[in-house]
Amino acid sequence: MKRLSLFILFALSVINVFAQDTLRSKDTITVIVRKINSDKNNANAIQPYSEEVDKSISQNPRSEFSLGITGGISFENNVGMLCTTNIDYLFTPNLSIDASLGDFVKRNPSFYVSFGGKYWFTNKHSKCGFSPYAGLQLDCIGYQIDGGMTSGFCLEVPAGISYISKFGLQASLQLSYYIDPYDFYGPNIEFRIGWRFKTRKK
């Protein structure tokens, strides 16, 4: 319970750091209104024109570079170092899905398979490359212990901060808390680095 409390405190602290940026982004959004003459009975008919707002969303690095491929290294007390290959896709600047494959360095044979989603807290109109995030993943983990293989499922709750450059380079640092029936896995820390790609047509 103490580990869970520390994890929640860490997640809230990271989110709070970027709260000011979110409010500032909202204040700078403007909506342009233009006149149209398509209605002959009302020459002054107007409609909202949101080109500037749409442009700000497209310049958000989490919107511009929607597909990411990264490599990661994580550390956990009970199972040691884990190396992963990860792929994720941002459907919106705030929502993504994530899939990972990995292998424990000191436990062979072994495997790690994970699938889940993340929520990115930075405002969708922000052009800032930094964003805190939190998510929920379902993991399947297996490795050799005492001469035999053991495997099982658990829930992983990651929270961290990610940076995406203007050119697509991505780096992230996250802390994960595992929820498993035997309370075997402790919190782990993971560093990821990789590249993001443009998949949407402007």
Rosetta blueprint (number, residue, H / E / L):
1 M L
2 K H
3 R H
4 L H
5 S H
6 L H
7 F H
8 I H
9 L H
10 F H
11 A H
12 L H
13 S H
14 V H
15 I H
16 N H
17 V H
18 F L
19 A H
20 Q H
21 D H
22 T H
23 L H
24 R H
25 S H
26 K H
27 D H
28 T L
29 I L
30 T L
31 V L
32 I E
33 V E
34 R E
35 K E
36 I L
37 N L
38 S L
39 D L
40 K L
41 N L
42 N L
43 A L
44 N L
45 A L
46 I E
47 Q E
48 P E
49 Y E
50 S L
51 E H
52 E H
53 V H
54 D H
55 K H
56 S H
57 I H
58 S H
59 Q L
60 N L
61 P H
62 R H
63 S H
64 E H
65 F L
66 S L
67 L E
68 G E
69 I E
70 T E
71 G E
72 G E
73 I E
74 S E
75 F E
76 E E
77 N L
78 N L
79 V L
80 G E
81 M E
82 L E
83 C E
84 T E
85 T E
86 N E
87 I E
88 D E
89 Y E
90 L E
91 F E
92 T E
93 P L
94 N L
95 L E
96 S E
97 I E
98 D E
99 A E
100 S E
101 L E
102 G E
103 D E
104 F E
105 V L
106 K L
107 R L
108 N L
109 P L
110 S E
111 F E
112 Y E
113 V E
114 S E
115 F E
116 G E
117 G E
118 K E
119 Y E
120 W E
121 F L
122 T L
123 N L
124 K L
125 H L
126 S L
127 K L
128 C L
129 G L
130 F E
131 S E
132 P E
133 Y E
134 A E
135 G E
136 L E
137 Q E
138 L E
139 D E
140 C E
141 I E
142 G E
143 Y E
144 Q E
145 I E
146 D L
147 G L
148 G E
149 M E
150 T E
151 S E
152 G E
153 F E
154 C E
155 L E
156 E E
157 V E
158 P E
159 A E
160 G E
161 I E
162 S E
163 Y E
164 I E
165 S L
166 K L
167 F L
168 G L
169 L E
170 Q E
171 A E
172 S E
173 L E
174 Q E
175 L E
176 S E
177 Y E
178 Y E
179 I E
180 D L
181 P L
182 Y L
183 D L
184 F L
185 Y L
186 G L
187 P L
188 N E
189 I E
190 E E
191 F E
192 R E
193 I E
194 G E
195 W E
196 R E
197 F E
198 K L
199 T L
200 R L
201 K L
202 K L
